Amino acid sequence: MLSRSVRPLAAAAARRPTLAAAVIYALLALVLVGPGLVPGRTLSASDYLWSGAPWQASPPAGATGKTGLGSNYEMADATLVFQPFTEWARGPLPDVPLWNPHLMGGRPFVANAQSALFSPFTWPMLVLPFWWSLAVVAVLKLFCAALGAHLLARALGARFPGALMAGIVFGFGLFFVVWLPWPLSSVWAWLPWVLLAVHAVARGPGATPVAALALVVALQFFGGHPESSFHVLAAATLFAVLVLSRVERPERLRAAGRLAGGLAAGSALAAVAIVPFVELLVRSADLAAREGQPPAELEARFLLGFALPEYWGRPSDGQTAAFMGARSFYAGALPLMLAAWAVIARPVRERVAVAAFRVLAALIVVGPPGLLDAVTALPGFHAAHNTRLIIMSTLAIALLAGWGLDELVAGVGRSRLLIGLALAAWALPVAIVLAEGLPDGSRRFALVVWAVAAGAAVALLWLRASGRLAAGAFAALACALVAADLLRVGMGQNPSIPVDHAEPPATEAIERLQASRPARFAGLTPDFGLQPLVPDLAMRYGLYDARGYDYPVERRYDTLWRRAVAPPAEFTPTSMLVEPTAESLRALGLLGVTDVIQTPGDPRVPGWEVTYDGADARLYANPDALPRAWVVGGQRVVDSEEAALDAILEPAFDPARTAIVERPVAGLADAPADGGDAQIVRYEPDRVELAARAERRGLVILSDIHFPGWRATVDGREAPVERVDYLLRGVPVDAGTHRIVLEYRPASWRIGWIVSVLAALGLLVAVWKSGRRWPGRSTAR
């Protein structure tokens, strides 16, 4: 009966296999994250915000969840960074916001990469109702990743059942699912597509495969996480070596040239994102900071997550033993068994290489002695978080599981070996856990779940090996079992919550800060828990925060912050922290910070003036605050960047009358002098208009970060933008009243989009002239 029921489905799949797979993946994606598409709900863990100031005193019923930290506190970065970024970027459309004035004294926006404005996965969030669009994007990422893995498996010789399995494992494997709201998954979703294009380019000449490679390389760059792009391209390089090994020697060099050309064309196509990012990166503190950090690695015990994903708990039920990246390796019970069988049943070059890569990726994550040193000695890997190579392991398991399924569909030989292998895979995690004693709580539950899922996999393999299950029914049940297994563990990782829980309203403390605009504010580091009015949320409420959580961090800002505002912390980025010291107040005052917010339950800071003390938050006035714009008549010339930093931090320094400069400004007095006054007339992301009255030749100073690309006019005439007071912008003016306009028009942006447009036109012309077809699928199995 079961065999008869699957025949119509098999026939439909045989006629249009890609369409059939696409429909299945779309349905699975809707099952996993579809609750976020229900009206009145959203796929977000933003209820996390109700656990911190200024909202902790008045959460809606059920908003804080079982943990008091919302529905999934591990999704904090998506809540605090990525969603506010995209939500804010909707405002300036159709203009591209190049500069973000709301964080860190102002900073480039598109150049941070993780804003990911050019990624197709961002576009729905820019044009659809925002909170509804989050689930739409999740569906698209899952679908894209799964279909790409399916097509890659087909190109590598898998039949429909195996390719269908490969897509399910990669697209719905736990590591991909838990990173769905991050830019990382916007890169990883294109990983199988990049490998598919590499395979096509190596298989035969023609402009179409090269253009396809260029397109997917550009799309993964647009995903918004350069580190993940590096990992994807590193994997593509290794895969290219494997594919080229099957190419005849006379053609191999030409195929390598086509691959290099596709990579170069893809980089050029993505220049609109790459060039601004590189400009910010080279002017940031990030490269130097990462040089001094030990390589990221996980404890070997977390490899048990390949079998027991909930062994250390679920974030929706309570605090877990480690962050999600440390225990989200699960790709299903049956796929682990099928992956091993693929290599045993037919140890051909591709399978052995993929299996070796899978093991290598997993070992790099836990960093055994010698291997980690060797890997991190390679360019790029020394500065990357290589623990995320688990996504490569997931894809390897997916491909191997697909091949293993195809072998069993074709026929079963050595059935005893197959069942012995499956039983060993079922028993090994159980033995590891029981060796430490009988577990309790969540660990016992995880063990039971594995026993059931792996037991079902063993039973299914036994039915096939014993001849009790026909090939078609076995393939259908295998895919259904893996889908159910992965959906079960993935459910709730990306929670669906009421929309009114997702965006807390402006409290009285926020309204007071809004009344002080365009002045900035900052938040004191709490004794415990969330930072008050967490950095980056300023974007949502139209506020200007001197803090920020956005990489890469401009180097001088980072140096000032570490020196005067907050020392480095073990986990929390320094730019989010503020210590209650006189030196920090002076430094914040230079950035125009008039108010400091504090979690209300924390002890008051002695000697600081409280301007508001409510159930939502406590506000202090900063006596050292400067206006956001002012005029000085005098200058003090120093001979180095370090001397400039020392000078602005001197307690006797009077920034209202003297500008610290590293090169003299013509006409300014070399002694402190009153300069006049200035006001902000208009303050937009990429444009600031000031009105100033100068009593003498002076500098109009704006308390925004100095960065290449800012251009100034004074009364319509071009004027230089000077770096003053270590990291701020100053524009020289003569005595009198003036209208100063500053506009952000960076050369990096102009160069980037011109190169991208030229690359796109070149690829279109090449494809049009070529007219060659896409290479066929591989016969190597």
PyMOL commands that set and color helices and strands:
alter all, ss='L'
color gray80, all
select helices_A, chain A and resi 2-15+17-37+46-51+73-89+110-112+123-127+130-155+160-172+174-178+183-188+191-203+207-222+226-244+249-269+271-282+286-291+300-306+324-326+333-345+349-366+371-376+381-383+386-410+415-434+441-465+471-490+499-502+508-515+537-539+555-565+574-576+582-590+641-648+747-770
alter helices_A, ss='H'
color red, helices_A
select strands_A, chain A and resi 41-43+99-100+107-108+496-498+520-523+593-598+610-613+618-621+629-632+634-637+658-661+676-684+687-694+698-705+710-714+717-719+722-724+728-733+736-744
alter strands_A, ss='S'
color yellow, strands_A
deselect
rebuild
show_as cartoon
